[in-house]
């Protein structure tokens, strides 16, 4: 996960080396919530999104110049004057140093956490004696992923979900496949109180990143919301698809795991929605339920 900002006004620069004759040009920019790179992944926390910049660095000097991320300073502002900047890993080379011959160029990528509603960022670039601020809003196309509102720019912290359809869920893709009401327990771990009934949800989690992930109860938090606004937490046991035992497994990229969760409902409780919370980002997927 990228380094968290200590507020919108936090500024952490990649210090520019004086007198280095480098020319920097932004080639592309996009917003995202999840970004994978060669050595890992970055996930924007609740209230934030990632601005991913790809740029080209050119050596204008008539002698070789050593480029590293410390040669270039990047910061992001908006019309409101807010400044947000962050050190982020990128994928130029393992040691992040490169000797540029005269006239030689190299591309690099950096990502920065910015407010979720930011739409028209301005990027301040400093390289040697050069210091420019460029509006890059025209480079950014609207996104249509699960996290984005209809405007294509604003990242939502609460996502609408639909039973049977996949949606982004942090580093996973989540699908709630089925809802079962008044079901029996097949495990000693699932116990209902006197006069209560059990409601069960069948889940499918697919690994959405290249890195293997451990799939267990820490991957989610689930809350059932009643028609009267009262809430019930799940019993914290993530069971296999049959509901007979707990599940813990390693899931490779593109592979899936099926699981089941339970709620013990008191008499008169009418479930209106299921809130599936992603602990890694703090975002929530909300599923509206038919009257039980």
Order of alpha helices (4+ residues) and beta strands (2+ residues): beta-beta-beta-beta-beta-beta-beta-beta-beta-beta-beta-beta-beta-beta-beta-beta-beta-beta-beta-beta-beta-beta-beta
